Amino acid sequence: MASEAGDVMQGKRRKVVQAVSYEALALLFIVPLAHWVFDSGLLLSGVIGLGVSLIAVSWSMLFNSLFEQWEARQANPQRTVRRRVIHALGFEVGLIAFTTPFIAYGLNIHWWQALLSDLVLMGFYLVYAFIFHWGFDRLFGPPQATLGKPRYGAPQT
């Protein structure tokens, strides 16, 4: 476990490793489940899963960069449980706006069915995102933006 600033993975390398490993691990869960639920064939489920993952990776890179910029400007830049929950919710709500139309088109289902499917997936991903990012930070250390010391009297968010 990384604990000193010199031991942590930072910058673009961190973002790429984080996003790719997050999506690859998620696909191991989601593709077989989608194949079973939609009876869509493993290949189609894999293609849809990969497409959703590519959308998610792109969104992840953008969202995490913006979130870390916001964190760095806070009086207390350290990641608290509350901040991790805000991070996971913000990411998933943004992602659902991009993936629902893709799922509806790819699986040839009504948009409301795709939205319902996306909401169920969001429940999975809320828990998964929290656990994955916490584990990632424990394994590779927190991002540079969160290594600063809290400012005196700063509220924790």
DSSP file with accessible surface (Angstrom, degrees, kcal/mol):
  #  RESIDUE AA STRUCTURE BP1 BP2  ACC     N-H-->O    O-->H-N    N-H-->O    O-->H-N    TCO  KAPPA ALPHA  PHI   PSI    X-CA   Y-CA   Z-CA
    1    1 A M              0   0  161      0, 0.0     2,-0.3     0, 0.0   138,-0.2   0.000 360.0 360.0 360.0 130.8    0.0    0.0    0.0
    2    2 A A        +     0   0   20    136,-0.6   139,-0.1   137,-0.4     3,-0.1  -0.596 360.0 156.9 -79.7 136.2    1.3    3.4   -1.0
    3    3 A S        +     0   0  101     -2,-0.3     2,-0.3     1,-0.1    -1,-0.1   0.534  50.8  68.5-134.3 -16.6    1.5    5.9    1.8
    4    4 A E  S >> S-     0   0  126      1,-0.1     3,-1.9   137,-0.0     4,-0.5  -0.813  83.5-116.2-108.6 152.9    4.1    8.5    0.9
    5    5 A A  G >4 S+     0   0   60     -2,-0.3     3,-0.9     1,-0.3    -1,-0.1   0.840 115.3  55.6 -55.8 -33.6    3.8   11.0   -2.0
    6    6 A G  G 34 S+     0   0   78      1,-0.2    -1,-0.3     3,-0.0    -4,-0.0   0.708 103.8  55.4 -72.8 -18.4    6.8    9.4   -3.7
    7    7 A D  G <4 S+     0   0   97     -3,-1.9    -1,-0.2     2,-0.1     2,-0.2   0.521  89.1  95.4 -90.9  -8.1    5.1    6.0   -3.8
    8    8 A V  S << S-     0   0   18     -3,-0.9     2,-0.4    -4,-0.5   133,-0.2  -0.586  74.0-122.1 -94.1 149.1    1.9    7.0   -5.5
    9    9 A M        +     0   0   16    131,-1.4     2,-0.3    -2,-0.2   135,-0.1  -0.733  44.2 176.4 -81.8 133.0    1.0    6.8   -9.2
   10   10 A Q    >>  +     0   0   49     -2,-0.4     4,-1.0   133,-0.1     3,-0.5  -0.800  26.5  15.0-133.3 173.1    0.0   10.2  -10.4
   11   11 A G  H 3> S-     0   0   39     -2,-0.3     4,-1.9     1,-0.2     5,-0.1  -0.184 113.1 -18.6  68.4-151.3   -1.0   12.2  -13.5
   12   12 A K  H 3> S+     0   0  179      1,-0.2     4,-2.7     2,-0.2     5,-0.2   0.856 133.5  58.8 -62.8 -37.6   -2.1   10.8  -16.8
   13   13 A R  H <> S+     0   0  177     -3,-0.5     4,-2.7     1,-0.2     5,-0.3   0.935 106.7  48.5 -58.0 -44.2   -0.7    7.4  -16.1
   14   14 A R  H  X S+     0   0    1     -4,-1.0     4,-2.8     1,-0.2     5,-0.2   0.935 111.6  49.2 -60.6 -46.0   -2.9    7.1  -13.0
   15   15 A K  H  X S+     0   0   34     -4,-1.9     4,-2.5     2,-0.2     5,-0.2   0.901 113.2  46.2 -63.3 -41.4   -6.0    8.2  -14.9
   16   16 A V  H  X S+     0   0   74     -4,-2.7     4,-2.7     2,-0.2     5,-0.3   0.951 115.3  45.3 -67.3 -48.2   -5.4    5.7  -17.7
   17   17 A V  H  X S+     0   0   50     -4,-2.7     4,-2.3    -5,-0.2     5,-0.3   0.927 115.4  48.9 -62.1 -41.8   -4.7    2.8  -15.4
   18   18 A Q  H  X S+     0   0    1     -4,-2.8     4,-2.2    -5,-0.3    -2,-0.2   0.952 114.9  42.6 -63.6 -49.6   -7.6    3.7  -13.2
   19   19 A A  H  X S+     0   0    1     -4,-2.5     4,-2.2    -5,-0.2     5,-0.2   0.925 117.2  45.3 -66.3 -45.1  -10.1    4.0  -16.0
   20   20 A V  H  X S+     0   0   84     -4,-2.7     4,-2.7    -5,-0.2     5,-0.2   0.934 115.4  45.7 -68.2 -44.1   -9.0    1.0  -18.0
   21   21 A S  H  X S+     0   0   43     -4,-2.3     4,-2.2    -5,-0.3     5,-0.3   0.902 111.6  53.8 -67.5 -35.9   -8.8   -1.3  -15.0
   22   22 A Y  H  X S+     0   0    2     -4,-2.2     4,-1.9    -5,-0.3    -2,-0.2   0.945 114.5  40.1 -60.3 -48.8  -12.2   -0.1  -13.7
   23   23 A E  H  X S+     0   0    7     -4,-2.2     4,-2.4     2,-0.2    -2,-0.2   0.891 113.1  53.4 -71.4 -40.3  -13.9   -0.8  -17.0
   24   24 A A  H  X S+     0   0   53     -4,-2.7     4,-1.2     2,-0.2    -1,-0.2   0.936 112.0  45.1 -61.8 -45.1  -12.1   -4.2  -17.7
   25   25 A L  H  X S+     0   0   73     -4,-2.2     4,-0.7    -5,-0.2     3,-0.4   0.917 111.8  52.6 -65.4 -40.4  -13.1   -5.5  -14.3
   26   26 A A  H >X S+     0   0    0     -4,-1.9     4,-2.7    -5,-0.3     3,-1.2   0.891 103.0  58.5 -63.4 -38.5  -16.7   -4.3  -14.7
   27   27 A L  H 3X S+     0   0   39     -4,-2.4     4,-1.9     1,-0.3    -1,-0.2   0.842  96.3  62.7 -61.2 -32.9  -17.0   -6.0  -18.1
   28   28 A L  H 3< S+     0   0  128     -4,-1.2    -1,-0.3    -3,-0.4    -2,-0.2   0.795 114.5  33.9 -62.3 -26.8  -16.3   -9.3  -16.4
   29   29 A F  H <X S+     0   0  112     -3,-1.2     4,-1.0    -4,-0.7    -2,-0.2   0.857 121.5  44.8 -89.9 -43.8  -19.5   -8.8  -14.4
   30   30 A I  H  X S+     0   0   16     -4,-2.7     4,-3.1     2,-0.2     5,-0.3   0.881 102.4  58.5 -78.2 -42.8  -21.7   -7.0  -16.8
   31   31 A V  H  X S+     0   0   24     -4,-1.9     4,-2.5     1,-0.2     5,-0.2   0.950 109.6  42.9 -60.3 -50.5  -21.3   -8.9  -20.2
   32   32 A P  H  > S+     0   0   68      0, 0.0     4,-2.0     0, 0.0    -1,-0.2   0.905 115.7  51.0 -62.4 -35.1  -22.5  -12.3  -18.9
   33   33 A L  H  X S+     0   0   86     -4,-1.0     4,-2.9     2,-0.2     5,-0.2   0.930 110.8  47.1 -66.6 -44.5  -25.3  -10.7  -17.0
   34   34 A A  H  X S+     0   0   24     -4,-3.1     4,-2.6     1,-0.2     6,-0.4   0.902 110.1  54.0 -63.7 -40.3  -26.5   -8.7  -20.0
   35   35 A H  H  X S+     0   0   69     -4,-2.5     4,-1.0    -5,-0.3     5,-0.5   0.927 114.1  41.9 -57.9 -43.9  -26.3  -11.9  -22.1
   36   36 A W  H  < S+     0   0  197     -4,-2.0    -2,-0.2    -5,-0.2    -1,-0.2   0.937 118.1  43.9 -71.1 -46.5  -28.5  -13.7  -19.6
   37   37 A V  H  < S+     0   0   83     -4,-2.9    -2,-0.2     1,-0.2    -3,-0.2   0.921 125.4  30.3 -69.1 -45.6  -31.0  -10.9  -19.0
   38   38 A F  H  < S-     0   0   70     -4,-2.6    -1,-0.2    -5,-0.2    -2,-0.2   0.503  90.6-138.9 -94.8  -5.2  -31.6   -9.8  -22.6
   39   39 A D     <  +     0   0  140     -4,-1.0    -3,-0.2    -5,-0.3    -4,-0.1   0.904  56.5 142.3  46.5  45.7  -31.0  -13.1  -24.3
   40   40 A S        -     0   0   27     -5,-0.5     4,-0.3    -6,-0.4    -1,-0.1   0.383  64.0 -95.0-100.3   1.4  -29.1  -11.1  -26.8
   41   41 A G     >  -     0   0   32     -6,-0.4     4,-2.5     3,-0.1     5,-0.2   0.244  30.8-101.3  89.0 140.4  -26.2  -13.4  -27.6
   42   42 A L  H  > S+     0   0   99      2,-0.2     4,-2.5     1,-0.2     5,-0.2   0.886 120.1  52.9 -64.8 -38.0  -22.8  -13.2  -26.0
   43   43 A L  H  > S+     0   0  145      2,-0.2     4,-2.6     1,-0.2    -1,-0.2   0.952 111.8  44.4 -63.7 -49.1  -21.2  -11.4  -28.9
   44   44 A L  H  > S+     0   0   71     -4,-0.3     4,-3.0     1,-0.2     5,-0.3   0.926 113.9  50.7 -62.3 -42.5  -23.9   -8.6  -29.0
   45   45 A S  H  X S+     0   0    2     -4,-2.5     4,-2.8     1,-0.2    -1,-0.2   0.902 111.5  49.0 -60.6 -39.8  -23.7   -8.3  -25.2
   46   46 A G  H  X S+     0   0   25     -4,-2.5     4,-2.8     2,-0.2    -2,-0.2   0.904 111.6  48.1 -65.9 -41.5  -20.0   -8.0  -25.5
   47   47 A V  H  X S+     0   0   84     -4,-2.6     4,-2.7     2,-0.2    -2,-0.2   0.935 115.0  44.9 -65.4 -45.4  -20.2   -5.3  -28.2
   48   48 A I  H  X S+     0   0   18     -4,-3.0     4,-2.9     2,-0.2     5,-0.2   0.935 114.4  50.0 -63.5 -43.8  -22.7   -3.3  -26.3
   49   49 A G  H  X S+     0   0    8     -4,-2.8     4,-2.4    -5,-0.3    -2,-0.2   0.919 111.8  47.5 -60.0 -43.2  -20.7   -3.7  -23.1
   50   50 A L  H  X S+     0   0   96     -4,-2.8     4,-2.6     2,-0.2    -1,-0.2   0.917 111.9  50.4 -65.5 -41.6  -17.5   -2.6  -24.9
   51   51 A G  H  X S+     0   0   14     -4,-2.7     4,-2.3     2,-0.2    -2,-0.2   0.929 111.7  47.2 -61.1 -45.4  -19.3    0.4  -26.4
   52   52 A V  H  X S+     0   0   20     -4,-2.9     4,-3.0     1,-0.2    -1,-0.2   0.909 111.6  52.7 -62.3 -38.9  -20.7    1.4  -23.0
   53   53 A S  H  X S+     0   0    6     -4,-2.4     4,-3.1    -5,-0.2    -2,-0.2   0.901 107.4  50.4 -64.2 -41.1  -17.2    0.9  -21.5
   54   54 A L  H  X S+     0   0  105     -4,-2.6     4,-2.1     2,-0.2    -1,-0.2   0.910 112.6  46.9 -64.3 -40.2  -15.6    3.2  -24.2
   55   55 A I  H  X S+     0   0   46     -4,-2.3     4,-2.6     1,-0.2    -2,-0.2   0.940 114.4  48.4 -62.2 -45.0  -18.2    5.8  -23.4
   56   56 A A  H  X S+     0   0    1     -4,-3.0     4,-3.2     1,-0.2    -2,-0.2   0.886 109.1  51.8 -65.3 -39.2  -17.6    5.3  -19.7
   57   57 A V  H  X S+     0   0   35     -4,-3.1     4,-2.5     2,-0.2    -1,-0.2   0.935 111.8  46.9 -63.4 -45.1  -13.8    5.5  -20.1
   58   58 A S  H  X S+     0   0   83     -4,-2.1     4,-2.0     1,-0.2    -2,-0.2   0.940 116.0  44.5 -61.3 -46.0  -14.1    8.8  -22.0
   59   59 A W  H  X S+     0   0   44     -4,-2.6     4,-3.5     1,-0.2     5,-0.3   0.899 111.5  54.5 -64.9 -40.4  -16.5   10.2  -19.4
   60   60 A S  H  X S+     0   0    3     -4,-3.2     4,-2.9    -5,-0.2     5,-0.3   0.924 107.3  49.4 -59.8 -45.4  -14.3    8.9  -16.5
   61   61 A M  H  X S+     0   0   56     -4,-2.5     4,-1.7     2,-0.2    -1,-0.2   0.939 117.7  40.3 -60.9 -46.2  -11.2   10.7  -17.8
   62   62 A L  H  X S+     0   0   93     -4,-2.0     4,-2.4    -5,-0.2     5,-0.2   0.956 118.0  46.3 -67.4 -50.6  -13.1   13.9  -18.2
   63   63 A F  H  X S+     0   0   27     -4,-3.5     4,-3.0     1,-0.2     5,-0.2   0.924 112.9  48.7 -61.4 -47.2  -15.1   13.6  -14.9
   64   64 A N  H  X S+     0   0    4     -4,-2.9     4,-2.7    -5,-0.3    -1,-0.2   0.889 110.8  51.3 -64.1 -36.7  -12.2   12.6  -12.8
   65   65 A S  H  X S+     0   0   36     -4,-1.7     4,-2.0    -5,-0.3    -1,-0.2   0.946 114.2  43.3 -62.9 -47.0  -10.0   15.4  -14.1
   66   66 A L  H  X S+     0   0   89     -4,-2.4     4,-2.2     2,-0.2    -2,-0.2   0.907 114.2  50.8 -64.8 -40.8  -12.8   18.0  -13.4
   67   67 A F  H  X S+     0   0   17     -4,-3.0     4,-2.9    -5,-0.2    -2,-0.2   0.924 110.4  48.7 -64.9 -42.9  -13.5   16.4   -9.9
   68   68 A E  H  X S+     0   0   18     -4,-2.7     4,-2.3     2,-0.2    -1,-0.2   0.869 109.5  52.6 -67.1 -34.1   -9.8   16.5   -9.0
   69   69 A Q  H  X S+     0   0  112     -4,-2.0     4,-0.9    -5,-0.2    -1,-0.2   0.920 111.7  46.7 -63.7 -42.5   -9.5   20.1  -10.0
   70   70 A W  H >< S+     0   0   80     -4,-2.2     3,-0.8     1,-0.2     4,-0.4   0.933 111.4  51.5 -63.4 -45.3  -12.5   20.9   -7.8
   71   71 A E  H >< S+     0   0    0     -4,-2.9     3,-1.6     1,-0.2    -2,-0.2   0.897 103.9  57.5 -58.1 -42.2  -11.0   18.9   -4.9
   72   72 A A  H 3< S+     0   0   51     -4,-2.3    -1,-0.2     1,-0.3    -2,-0.2   0.783 104.5  52.8 -62.9 -25.5   -7.7   20.8   -5.2
   73   73 A R  T << S+     0   0  155     -4,-0.9    -1,-0.3    -3,-0.8    -2,-0.2   0.519  88.9 103.7 -87.2  -6.2   -9.5   24.1   -4.7
   74   74 A Q  S <  S-     0   0   45     -3,-1.6    77,-0.1    -4,-0.4    80,-0.1  -0.441  80.3-123.1 -78.4 152.7  -11.3   22.9   -1.5
   75   75 A A  S    S+     0   0   31      1,-0.3    76,-2.1    -2,-0.1    79,-0.2   0.866 112.0  32.3 -60.8 -36.4  -10.1   24.0    1.9
   76   76 A N  S    S-     0   0    4     79,-0.3    81,-0.3    74,-0.2    -1,-0.3  -0.897  72.7-177.5-121.6  99.6   -9.7   20.4    2.9
   77   77 A P        +     0   0   13      0, 0.0    -1,-0.1     0, 0.0     2,-0.1   0.509  44.5 114.5 -79.2  -0.7   -8.7   18.5   -0.3
   78   78 A Q  S    S-     0   0   79      1,-0.1     2,-0.7    70,-0.1    79,-0.2  -0.395  73.9-109.4 -73.9 148.6   -8.6   15.0    1.4
   79   79 A R        -     0   0   36     67,-0.2     2,-0.2    -2,-0.1    -1,-0.1  -0.657  39.3-177.2 -82.8 116.7  -11.1   12.4    0.3
   80   80 A T     >  -     0   0   28     -2,-0.7     4,-2.2    77,-0.5     5,-0.2  -0.532  43.0-102.2-100.2 172.4  -13.8   11.7    2.9
   81   81 A V  H  > S+     0   0   86      1,-0.2     4,-2.2     2,-0.2     5,-0.2   0.935 124.1  52.4 -61.4 -43.3  -16.6    9.1    2.7
   82   82 A R  H  > S+     0   0  149      1,-0.2     4,-2.3     2,-0.2    -1,-0.2   0.921 109.2  48.8 -59.5 -44.1  -19.0   11.9    1.8
   83   83 A R  H  > S+     0   0    1     74,-0.5     4,-2.4     1,-0.2    -1,-0.2   0.879 109.2  52.9 -66.4 -35.9  -16.8   13.2   -1.0
   84   84 A R  H  X S+     0   0   34     -4,-2.2     4,-2.4     2,-0.2    -1,-0.2   0.893 108.8  49.9 -65.4 -37.9  -16.5    9.6   -2.3
   85   85 A V  H  X S+     0   0   64     -4,-2.2     4,-2.7     2,-0.2     5,-0.2   0.935 111.2  48.6 -66.2 -44.0  -20.3    9.3   -2.4
   86   86 A I  H  X S+     0   0   70     -4,-2.3     4,-2.7     1,-0.2     5,-0.2   0.918 111.4  51.5 -60.4 -42.3  -20.6   12.6   -4.2
   87   87 A H  H  X S+     0   0   11     -4,-2.4     4,-2.3     2,-0.2    -2,-0.2   0.947 112.0  45.1 -59.8 -50.2  -17.9   11.4   -6.7
   88   88 A A  H  X S+     0   0    5     -4,-2.4     4,-2.3     1,-0.2    -2,-0.2   0.927 115.6  46.5 -63.9 -44.7  -19.7    8.1   -7.4
   89   89 A L  H  X S+     0   0   79     -4,-2.7     4,-2.5     2,-0.2     5,-0.3   0.929 112.4  49.9 -63.9 -46.0  -23.1    9.8   -7.8
   90   90 A G  H  X S+     0   0   30     -4,-2.7     4,-1.8    -5,-0.2     5,-0.2   0.916 112.4  47.7 -59.8 -43.2  -21.9   12.5  -10.0
   91   91 A F  H  X S+     0   0    7     -4,-2.3     4,-2.4    -5,-0.2    -1,-0.2   0.950 113.9  45.8 -63.5 -48.9  -20.1   10.1  -12.3
   92   92 A E  H  X S+     0   0    6     -4,-2.3     4,-2.3     2,-0.2    -2,-0.2   0.892 110.9  51.3 -67.4 -39.7  -23.1    7.7  -12.6
   93   93 A V  H  X S+     0   0   85     -4,-2.5     4,-1.1     1,-0.2    -1,-0.2   0.930 113.6  45.7 -64.3 -42.5  -25.7   10.4  -13.3
   94   94 A G  H  X S+     0   0   18     -4,-1.8     4,-0.8    -5,-0.3     3,-0.4   0.921 112.6  51.0 -64.3 -42.0  -23.5   11.9  -16.0
   95   95 A L  H >X S+     0   0   11     -4,-2.4     4,-2.3     1,-0.2     3,-1.1   0.894 101.6  60.2 -65.0 -39.2  -22.8    8.5  -17.5
   96   96 A I  H 3X S+     0   0   25     -4,-2.3     4,-1.9     1,-0.3    -1,-0.2   0.850  98.5  59.1 -61.3 -32.1  -26.5    7.5  -17.7
   97   97 A A  H 3< S+     0   0   69     -4,-1.1    -1,-0.3    -3,-0.4    -2,-0.2   0.826 113.4  38.4 -65.2 -30.3  -27.2   10.5  -19.9
   98   98 A F  H <X S+     0   0  110     -3,-1.1     4,-0.7    -4,-0.8    -2,-0.2   0.817 118.9  44.4 -87.8 -35.1  -24.7    9.1  -22.5
   99   99 A T  H  X S+     0   0    1     -4,-2.3     4,-2.7     2,-0.2     5,-0.3   0.786  94.9  71.7 -89.0 -27.0  -25.4    5.4  -22.2
  100  100 A T  H  X S+     0   0   14     -4,-1.9     4,-2.4    -5,-0.2     5,-0.2   0.940 101.9  44.2 -57.7 -49.3  -29.2    5.1  -22.2
  101  101 A P  H  > S+     0   0   80      0, 0.0     4,-2.3     0, 0.0     5,-0.2   0.903 113.8  52.1 -62.8 -36.3  -29.6    6.0  -25.9
  102  102 A F  H  X S+     0   0   69     -4,-0.7     4,-2.8     2,-0.2     5,-0.2   0.920 111.1  46.2 -64.4 -43.4  -26.7    3.7  -26.8
  103  103 A I  H  X S+     0   0    8     -4,-2.7     4,-2.5     2,-0.2     6,-0.3   0.918 111.6  51.8 -65.8 -43.4  -28.2    0.8  -25.0
  104  104 A A  H  X>S+     0   0   13     -4,-2.4     5,-2.0    -5,-0.3     4,-0.6   0.935 116.3  39.8 -60.1 -46.7  -31.7    1.4  -26.5
  105  105 A Y  H ><5S+     0   0  202     -4,-2.3     3,-0.6    -5,-0.2    -2,-0.2   0.939 116.5  49.4 -68.2 -47.2  -30.3    1.5  -30.0
  106  106 A G  H 3<5S+     0   0   21     -4,-2.8    -2,-0.2     1,-0.2    -1,-0.2   0.865 120.4  34.4 -64.6 -38.0  -27.8   -1.4  -29.6
  107  107 A L  H 3<5S-     0   0   28     -4,-2.5    -1,-0.2    -5,-0.2    -2,-0.2   0.425 105.6-125.6 -95.9  -1.4  -30.3   -3.8  -28.0
  108  108 A N  T <<5 +     0   0  150     -4,-0.6     2,-0.3    -3,-0.6    -3,-0.2   0.936  63.9 135.8  55.3  51.1  -33.2   -2.5  -30.1
  109  109 A I      < -     0   0   37     -5,-2.0    -1,-0.2    -6,-0.3    -2,-0.1  -0.820  62.7 -83.8-122.4 163.5  -35.3   -1.9  -27.0
  110  110 A H     >  -     0   0  122     -2,-0.3     4,-2.2     1,-0.1     3,-0.5  -0.331  39.7-115.5 -64.5 152.4  -37.5    1.1  -26.1
  111  111 A W  H  > S+     0   0  175      1,-0.2     4,-2.8     2,-0.2     5,-0.2   0.853 116.3  54.9 -60.1 -35.7  -35.8    4.0  -24.4
  112  112 A W  H  > S+     0   0  136      2,-0.2     4,-2.5     1,-0.2    -1,-0.2   0.857 107.7  49.6 -67.9 -34.0  -37.7    3.5  -21.2
  113  113 A Q  H  > S+     0   0   70     -3,-0.5     4,-2.6     2,-0.2    -2,-0.2   0.897 112.6  48.0 -66.9 -40.1  -36.4   -0.2  -21.1
  114  114 A A  H  X S+     0   0    0     -4,-2.2     4,-2.9     2,-0.2    -2,-0.2   0.900 111.8  49.7 -65.4 -41.0  -32.9    1.1  -21.7
  115  115 A L  H  X S+     0   0   59     -4,-2.8     4,-2.7     2,-0.2    -2,-0.2   0.933 111.4  48.2 -63.3 -44.6  -33.3    3.7  -19.0
  116  116 A L  H  X S+     0   0  102     -4,-2.5     4,-2.3     2,-0.2    -2,-0.2   0.930 113.2  48.2 -61.1 -44.1  -34.6    1.1  -16.5
  117  117 A S  H  X S+     0   0   24     -4,-2.6     4,-2.7     1,-0.2    -2,-0.2   0.912 111.9  50.0 -61.0 -42.8  -31.7   -1.2  -17.4
  118  118 A D  H  X S+     0   0   10     -4,-2.9     4,-2.5     2,-0.2    -2,-0.2   0.881 108.8  51.9 -64.4 -37.8  -29.3    1.7  -17.0
  119  119 A L  H  X S+     0   0   82     -4,-2.7     4,-1.8     2,-0.2    -1,-0.2   0.898 110.1  48.5 -66.4 -39.1  -30.8    2.6  -13.6
  120  120 A V  H  X S+     0   0  103     -4,-2.3     4,-1.8     2,-0.2    -2,-0.2   0.938 113.0  48.0 -64.4 -45.0  -30.3   -1.0  -12.4
  121  121 A L  H  X S+     0   0   39     -4,-2.7     4,-3.3     1,-0.2    -2,-0.2   0.878 106.2  58.8 -61.0 -36.8  -26.8   -0.9  -13.7
  122  122 A M  H  X S+     0   0   37     -4,-2.5     4,-2.7     2,-0.2    -1,-0.2   0.902 102.1  53.5 -61.1 -38.8  -26.3    2.4  -11.9
  123  123 A G  H  X S+     0   0   39     -4,-1.8     4,-1.4     2,-0.2    -1,-0.2   0.940 112.3  44.4 -59.8 -45.2  -27.2    0.7   -8.6
  124  124 A F  H  X S+     0   0   73     -4,-1.8     4,-2.8     1,-0.2    -2,-0.2   0.949 115.3  47.9 -61.0 -49.1  -24.5   -1.9   -9.3
  125  125 A Y  H  X S+     0   0   16     -4,-3.3     4,-3.5     1,-0.2     5,-0.3   0.791 103.3  61.3 -69.0 -27.8  -22.0    0.7  -10.4
  126  126 A L  H  X S+     0   0   44     -4,-2.7     4,-1.8    -5,-0.2    -1,-0.2   0.954 113.6  36.6 -60.7 -47.4  -22.6    3.0   -7.4
  127  127 A V  H  X S+     0   0   92     -4,-1.4     4,-2.5    -5,-0.2     5,-0.2   0.939 119.6  49.3 -68.8 -46.0  -21.5    0.3   -5.1
  128  128 A Y  H  X S+     0   0   22     -4,-2.8     4,-3.4     1,-0.2     5,-0.3   0.914 110.4  50.4 -60.0 -45.5  -18.8   -0.9   -7.5
  129  129 A A  H  X S+     0   0    2     -4,-3.5     4,-2.6     2,-0.2     5,-0.3   0.919 111.1  48.7 -61.3 -44.3  -17.4    2.6   -8.1
  130  130 A F  H  X S+     0   0   50     -4,-1.8     4,-1.9    -5,-0.3     5,-0.2   0.958 117.6  40.4 -60.2 -49.8  -17.1    3.3   -4.4
  131  131 A I  H  X S+     0   0  107     -4,-2.5     4,-2.7     2,-0.2     5,-0.2   0.931 116.9  48.8 -67.2 -45.3  -15.4    0.0   -3.7
  132  132 A F  H  X S+     0   0   27     -4,-3.4     4,-3.1    -5,-0.2    -2,-0.2   0.947 113.9  44.0 -61.4 -51.5  -13.1    0.2   -6.7
  133  133 A H  H  X S+     0   0   10     -4,-2.6     4,-2.4    -5,-0.3    -1,-0.2   0.873 114.2  49.9 -66.8 -34.9  -11.9    3.7   -6.2
  134  134 A W  H  X S+     0   0  106     -4,-1.9     4,-2.1    -5,-0.3    -1,-0.2   0.951 114.6  44.9 -65.2 -46.9  -11.3    3.2   -2.6
  135  135 A G  H  X S+     0   0   37     -4,-2.7     4,-2.5    -5,-0.2    -2,-0.2   0.896 111.6  53.0 -63.1 -40.3   -9.4    0.1   -3.3
  136  136 A F  H  X S+     0   0    9     -4,-3.1     4,-3.1     1,-0.2     5,-0.3   0.931 110.1  47.6 -61.1 -45.6   -7.5    1.8   -6.1
  137  137 A D  H  X S+     0   0    7     -4,-2.4     4,-1.8     1,-0.2    -1,-0.2   0.875 112.4  49.9 -63.5 -37.4   -6.5    4.6   -3.8
  138  138 A R  H  < S+     0   0  138     -4,-2.1  -136,-0.6    -5,-0.2    -1,-0.2   0.888 116.8  41.6 -67.8 -37.6   -5.4    2.1   -1.1
  139  139 A L  H  < S+     0   0  108     -4,-2.5  -137,-0.4  -138,-0.2    -2,-0.2   0.916 133.2  18.9 -76.1 -44.7   -3.3    0.1   -3.7
  140  140 A F  H  < S-     0   0   64     -4,-3.1  -131,-1.4     1,-0.2    -3,-0.2   0.417 110.8-109.0-108.6  -3.1   -1.7    3.1   -5.6
  141  141 A G     <  -     0   0    0     -4,-1.8    -1,-0.2    -5,-0.3  -132,-0.1   0.029  45.7 -61.8  88.4 157.9   -2.2    5.9   -3.1
  142  142 A P        -     0   0   40      0, 0.0     5,-0.1     0, 0.0  -134,-0.0  -0.294  65.0 -85.7 -72.6 161.7   -4.5    8.9   -3.4
  143  143 A P    >   -     0   0    0      0, 0.0     3,-2.1     0, 0.0     4,-0.3  -0.305  40.1-109.4 -65.7 153.8   -4.2   11.4   -6.3
  144  144 A Q  G >  S+     0   0  107      1,-0.3     3,-1.9     2,-0.2     4,-0.3   0.835 114.8  65.2 -51.8 -39.2   -1.8   14.3   -5.8
  145  145 A A  G 3  S+     0   0   30      1,-0.3     3,-0.4     2,-0.1    -1,-0.3   0.741 103.0  47.9 -60.8 -21.4   -4.6   16.8   -5.5
  146  146 A T  G <  S+     0   0    6     -3,-2.1    -1,-0.3     1,-0.2    -2,-0.2   0.388  89.8  81.9-101.8   5.1   -5.7   15.2   -2.2
  147  147 A L    <   +     0   0   58     -3,-1.9    -1,-0.2    -4,-0.3    -2,-0.1   0.541  67.5 105.9 -88.3  -6.7   -2.3   14.9   -0.6
  148  148 A G  S    S-     0   0   36     -3,-0.4   -70,-0.1    -4,-0.3     3,-0.1  -0.230  78.5-102.5 -68.9 161.4   -2.3   18.5    0.7
  149  149 A K        -     0   0  185      1,-0.1    -1,-0.1   -72,-0.1    -2,-0.1  -0.620  40.7-101.0 -84.1 144.2   -2.8   19.3    4.3
  150  150 A P        -     0   0   63      0, 0.0   -74,-0.2     0, 0.0     2,-0.2  -0.317  38.5-114.9 -60.6 143.9   -6.3   20.6    5.4
  151  151 A R    >   -     0   0  151    -76,-2.1     3,-2.1     1,-0.1   -76,-0.0  -0.558  43.7 -85.6 -77.6 147.7   -6.4   24.4    5.9
  152  152 A Y  T 3  S+     0   0  243      1,-0.3    -1,-0.1    -2,-0.2   -76,-0.0  -0.268 112.6   5.6 -56.7 128.9   -7.1   25.5    9.5
  153  153 A G  T 3  S+     0   0   69      1,-0.2    -1,-0.3    -3,-0.1   -78,-0.1   0.598  90.5 154.1  76.7  10.7  -10.8   25.6   10.3
  154  154 A A    <   -     0   0   25     -3,-2.1    -1,-0.2   -79,-0.2     2,-0.1  -0.528  44.2-122.6 -76.3 135.8  -11.8   24.0    6.9
  155  155 A P        -     0   0   96      0, 0.0     2,-0.5     0, 0.0   -79,-0.3  -0.490  24.6-120.3 -72.8 146.0  -15.1   22.1    6.9
  156  156 A Q              0   0  134     -2,-0.1   -74,-0.0   -81,-0.1     0, 0.0  -0.787 360.0 360.0 -88.9 128.2  -14.8   18.5    5.8
  157  157 A T              0   0   35     -2,-0.5   -77,-0.5   -81,-0.3   -74,-0.5  -0.844 360.0 360.0-124.3 360.0  -16.9   17.7    2.7
